[in-house]
Amino acid sequence: MTPTKPSVLFVCVKNGGKSQMAAGLMRSIAGDAVDVDSAGTKPGDAINPLSAAALLEVGVDITGEVPKAITAEMVRHADVVITLGRDATVRQVPGTRFETWDTDEPSVRGIDGMQRMRLVRDDITARVRGLADTLRGES
Protein backbone atom coordinates (compact mmCIF):
# COMPACT_ATOMS: atom_id res chain seq x y z
CA MET A 1 0.00 0.00 0.00
CA THR A 2 1.38 3.40 -0.92
CA PRO A 3 1.21 6.13 1.68
CA THR A 4 -1.10 9.03 0.95
CA LYS A 5 0.63 12.13 -0.23
CA PRO A 6 0.59 15.18 2.01
CA SER A 7 -1.86 17.98 1.33
CA VAL A 8 -1.59 21.70 1.93
CA LEU A 9 -4.19 24.46 1.84
CA PHE A 10 -3.07 28.07 1.36
CA VAL A 11 -5.48 30.73 2.63
CA CYS A 12 -5.67 34.51 2.41
CA VAL A 13 -8.61 36.89 2.42
CA LYS A 14 -9.39 37.35 -1.29
CA ASN A 15 -7.68 34.24 -2.74
CA GLY A 16 -6.56 36.40 -5.62
CA GLY A 17 -2.92 37.05 -4.74
CA LYS A 18 -0.71 35.54 -2.07
CA SER A 19 -2.54 32.24 -1.48
CA GLN A 20 -2.85 31.66 -5.23
CA MET A 21 0.85 32.48 -5.65
CA ALA A 22 1.78 30.02 -2.90
CA ALA A 23 -0.39 27.28 -4.40
CA GLY A 24 1.02 27.81 -7.89
CA LEU A 25 4.56 27.79 -6.57
CA MET A 26 3.94 24.62 -4.53
CA ARG A 27 2.54 22.85 -7.59
CA SER A 28 5.62 23.91 -9.55
CA ILE A 29 8.13 22.98 -6.84
CA ALA A 30 6.58 19.77 -5.46
CA GLY A 31 4.80 18.51 -8.57
CA ASP A 32 2.60 15.51 -7.88
CA ALA A 33 4.25 14.82 -4.51
CA VAL A 34 1.88 17.19 -2.68
CA ASP A 35 -1.85 17.86 -3.05
CA VAL A 36 -2.36 21.63 -3.18
CA ASP A 37 -5.40 23.87 -2.83
CA SER A 38 -6.03 27.52 -2.02
CA ALA A 39 -9.00 29.50 -0.80
CA GLY A 40 -10.10 32.82 0.63
CA THR A 41 -12.09 33.82 3.67
CA LYS A 42 -13.81 36.56 1.60
CA PRO A 43 -12.86 35.68 -1.98
CA GLY A 44 -12.53 38.39 -4.58
CA ASP A 45 -13.62 38.28 -8.19
CA ALA A 46 -10.34 37.61 -9.99
CA ILE A 47 -6.67 36.79 -9.74
CA ASN A 48 -4.48 39.83 -9.09
CA PRO A 49 -2.90 40.57 -12.50
CA LEU A 50 0.43 41.59 -10.92
CA SER A 51 0.55 38.35 -8.91
CA ALA A 52 -0.03 36.35 -12.08
CA ALA A 53 2.56 38.37 -14.02
CA ALA A 54 5.19 37.94 -11.30
CA LEU A 55 4.70 34.17 -11.39
CA LEU A 56 4.78 34.03 -15.18
CA GLU A 57 8.28 35.55 -14.94
CA VAL A 58 9.40 32.34 -13.18
CA GLY A 59 7.40 29.97 -15.36
CA VAL A 60 4.35 29.46 -13.12
CA ASP A 61 0.95 30.17 -14.67
CA ILE A 62 -2.00 30.93 -12.38
CA THR A 63 -3.94 32.97 -14.94
CA GLY A 64 -6.60 30.26 -15.23
CA GLU A 65 -7.28 30.11 -11.48
CA VAL A 66 -10.43 31.54 -9.93
CA PRO A 67 -10.79 32.76 -6.32
CA LYS A 68 -12.87 30.44 -4.20
CA ALA A 69 -14.25 30.39 -0.67
CA ILE A 70 -12.73 28.22 2.01
CA THR A 71 -14.88 25.32 3.21
CA ALA A 72 -14.73 23.15 6.31
CA GLU A 73 -14.10 20.17 4.02
CA MET A 74 -10.98 21.82 2.56
CA VAL A 75 -9.61 22.37 6.05
CA ARG A 76 -10.38 18.80 7.15
CA HIS A 77 -8.71 17.39 4.02
CA ALA A 78 -5.48 19.33 4.51
CA ASP A 79 -2.51 18.07 6.50
CA VAL A 80 -1.21 21.63 6.68
CA VAL A 81 -3.15 24.91 6.47
CA ILE A 82 -1.04 27.98 5.76
CA THR A 83 -2.60 31.41 6.28
CA LEU A 84 -0.73 34.14 4.44
CA GLY A 85 -0.88 37.29 6.53
CA ARG A 86 -2.84 38.02 9.68
CA ASP A 87 -6.06 39.28 8.09
CA ALA A 88 -7.50 35.86 7.25
CA THR A 89 -8.49 33.55 10.07
CA VAL A 90 -9.24 29.85 9.81
CA ARG A 91 -10.95 27.77 12.47
CA GLN A 92 -8.48 25.11 13.52
CA VAL A 93 -9.32 21.43 13.60
CA PRO A 94 -7.54 18.70 15.55
CA GLY A 95 -4.95 16.71 13.62
CA THR A 96 -4.18 19.48 11.14
CA ARG A 97 -1.05 21.62 11.34
CA PHE A 98 -1.76 25.36 11.12
CA GLU A 99 0.80 28.05 10.34
CA THR A 100 0.61 31.77 9.65
CA TRP A 101 3.17 33.23 7.30
CA ASP A 102 3.77 36.94 7.86
CA THR A 103 4.95 37.53 4.34
CA ASP A 104 7.03 40.49 3.26
CA GLU A 105 4.91 43.55 2.54
CA PRO A 106 7.09 45.93 0.52
CA SER A 107 4.31 48.54 0.28
CA VAL A 108 5.01 49.56 3.90
CA ARG A 109 8.48 50.56 2.63
CA GLY A 110 7.03 52.53 -0.28
CA ILE A 111 7.64 49.77 -2.86
CA ASP A 112 4.67 49.19 -5.13
CA GLY A 113 3.69 47.75 -8.49
CA MET A 114 5.65 44.99 -10.12
CA GLN A 115 8.71 45.59 -7.95
CA ARG A 116 6.54 44.93 -4.86
CA MET A 117 5.04 41.80 -6.36
CA ARG A 118 8.46 40.35 -7.22
CA LEU A 119 9.58 40.78 -3.61
CA VAL A 120 6.37 39.15 -2.37
CA ARG A 121 6.86 36.30 -4.87
CA ASP A 122 10.44 35.73 -3.79
CA ASP A 123 9.49 35.66 -0.09
CA ILE A 124 6.66 33.18 -0.72
CA THR A 125 8.91 31.06 -2.97
CA ALA A 126 11.48 30.62 -0.20
CA ARG A 127 8.78 29.64 2.30
CA VAL A 128 7.13 27.23 -0.15
CA ARG A 129 10.48 25.54 -0.91
CA GLY A 130 11.04 24.93 2.80
CA LEU A 131 7.52 23.58 3.28
CA ALA A 132 7.80 21.35 0.20
CA ASP A 133 11.04 19.86 1.54
CA THR A 134 9.40 19.20 4.89
CA LEU A 135 6.30 17.62 3.33
CA ARG A 136 8.45 15.38 1.16
CA GLY A 137 10.56 14.39 4.16
CA GLU A 138 13.70 16.08 2.90
CA SER A 139 14.48 18.25 5.91
N, C-alpha and C positions, 0 to 999 in steps of 0.2 A: 504494500500500500504506500502510495506517495504522500508525503506530508502536504497539507494545504499550504498554499503560498500566503505570505502575510498581506494584509490589506491596510491601506492608509486613506484617511479622509481629510482633505484640506478644507478649512472653513474660513471665510471672512464675511463681511456684512453683505456686500453686493454680489459676490461671486462673479465679478467681471474683471478683476485685476489680479491681486496677489494670490488668491487661492487657485485661480485658473493657471497662473504662471507656475505655481508650485506643482500642480498636478501634471501639467505639460512637461515640465522638467523631469519629474519623477518617471513618467512614462518613457522619456528619452533616455534617462540614465539607467533605470532598472529594467527596462524592457518588460518582458513577460514574467519576470521574477516577482513582481509585486502588483497586486490589484490596487488600482488608484481611482479615487473619485473626488469630486469637489462640490461644495454647496455654499449657499449664503443664508444668513439669518434673515435678511430682507433683500432678496435678490433684485438686481437691477434689470434693465431691459436688454443689455448688450455687453459684449466683451469690450473692455477699454482698448481703443485702437493703438495707443502707445504701448500698452502691455503686449499686445499681439505683435507689434512691429519690433519691439525689443527682443522678443523670443525668435522671431523670424531671422534676426541677425545671427543667431546661434543655431539655426536649423531646426527650430521647434515651432510647429504650426498649431496655434490654438484658434485660428480664425473661424473654424466651423463649430466651435463650442458655444453653448447657450447657458446663461446663468440659470441656476435652479435652486429651489428651496431645500434646505436641510430637512430630513425626516428622521424620526426615531429609528426606523429600520436601517438607514445609512449608518447611524451611530452604532447600533448593535452589531452590524456586520463588520465594522472596522476593528482592527487590532490596535491601531493608533489613530487618534484624532488630533490634528494639528490646527490650532487657531492662529491665524496670522493677524497680529495686532491685538489690542485690548478691547476694541469696540464690539466685537462679536463674542457672544457667550453661548456655550453649549452645555446642556445638562449632562453631567457625567453619569456613566453607568458602570457598575462593577465589572471587572475583568477587562476593561479597555484602558489603554494608556492614553492620557491626555497631556498635551504640551501646548504652551503658548509661545509663539515666536514673536518677539518684539523686533520686527524687521527694521532695517535702516529706513529712515524717512528724510531724504535729502531736502525736501521742501522746507523743513525747519531751519535749514542752513542757506535758504535762498536759491536752491538748485531746483529748477523745474524742467518741464518738457522732456525731450528724449534723453537728455543727460541724466535727469532724475530717474527715469525709468530704467536706464542701463545700470545705475547703481543699485536700485531695488532688485533688478534681475540678478545681478552678481551676488548680492547678499543671499537671496533665496536659493540660488544655485549651490552655494557653498553649504547651506543648511540641508538642502535636499540630498546632496552627495553624502554627507555624514549619515543622514537617516537611511538612505539606500544601503550603505555599507552595513549599518546595524541590522536592518531588516533581513539582509542576505547573510548575516552571520560573519561578516568580514572585519568586524572591529572588536 
